Amino acid sequence: MSSNIMISVVIPCYNMELYAKRCYDSLVKQKNSENVEFIFINDGSKDSTLRILEEVTANDSRVKIIDQANSGVSAARNRGLEAAEGDYVFLVDGDDYLPDDTIDSLLQVID
């Protein structure tokens, strides 16, 4: 498997305080996630989504957090796509969580 393939995971979040930590936790448990960046876009949340994201991702250099005024999920995804540096992009919603082998399976299909 090609370990030099970079994957960007784009995660728009709006009022996801109940789900943000679980989503992040499922991302960091991914097998073969060394070349993965996680881009969270806080889309003007009115709850504590941004604070939670900042706290749980503080020590993870793979994470980018973008904070923007509420513009809708499509605009948030587009902002994440602009920031993505990966060869491939994987879209995840802020209330999603992934099985531990999702990225590994994706890389197997790509390779």
N, C-alpha and C positions, 0 to 999 in steps of 0.2 A: 504494500500500500504506500502511496506517495505521501510522505510526511511533510512535504513542503507546500501542500495545498492549503491555502488560507481560506477559512470560512468566516463570513460576517453574519452574526445573528442579530437581526433588527427587531426590537421589541417596543412598540408604541404602548404607552401607559397613560390612562386617564382614570383617576380615582380608583386605583388598584391597591390601596393600602392593605386590603385583606388577602391579596394574592401575590404581591410583588416579591416577598421573601421566598415563598414556595417556588415561584417561577425561577428566581435566581438560583436557589438551591438545586433545582433540577438541572440547570445549565452547568453548574460547576461540578456536578457528579458525572458528567459525560466522559466516556472513554475516548481516548485520542483527541482531547480538546486543547492540546498545546498550541496549535495554530488556529485558534478560534478567538475572535473578538466578539464581545457582547455589547451592543449599542442600545441603550435604553433611552427612549425619548419620552420625557414627561411632558404631556400635552396639556399644560395648564391645569393640572389637578387641583381641586379645592380641598382635598384631604391631605394626609401626611405621606402620600406616595413618594414624593421627592426625598423627604427626610429619610424614609425607610430605605430607599435605594442607595442613598449616600452612605448610610450606616452599614448596610450589609455588604456593600461592594468596596468599601474604603481601602481594603488591602489587596485588591485584585487588579493588577495592571492590564488585564485583558478587557476591562470594562471602560466604556465611554458613556457618560450621562449627558444628554442634551436636554436643557430645560427651555421650553418655548411657550408662548401664549397659546391658548386653546385654538386649534385650527382644524381639528377633525383627524380621524385615524389615517386617512389617505395622505394628508399633508405631513403627519408625523412619520409615516413610513417613508415618504419621499425624502424627508430630512435625514432619516437614518440611512437611506440609500446613498445620499450625497456624502455622508461621513464614512461609509463603508470602504475598507481598504482590501477586502478579501477578493479572492478569485471567484468565489461563489457566495450568494446571499441566501440565507434561510430566514423566513419570516415567522415570527412567533408572537402571539398576543400576550399581553401582560397578565392575563388570568390563565394562561396555559402552563403546563408542566410536561416535561419530556421524559420518556423512559431513558435509562442510563446509556443505552446503546444507539440512540438516535443519530448522533454525529458520526459515530463509527459506521453505522449502516449507510449513511449518506456518502461518506468517503469511499466505501466499498463500491458503491454504484458509480461514483465519479471515476475511480481508478480503473 
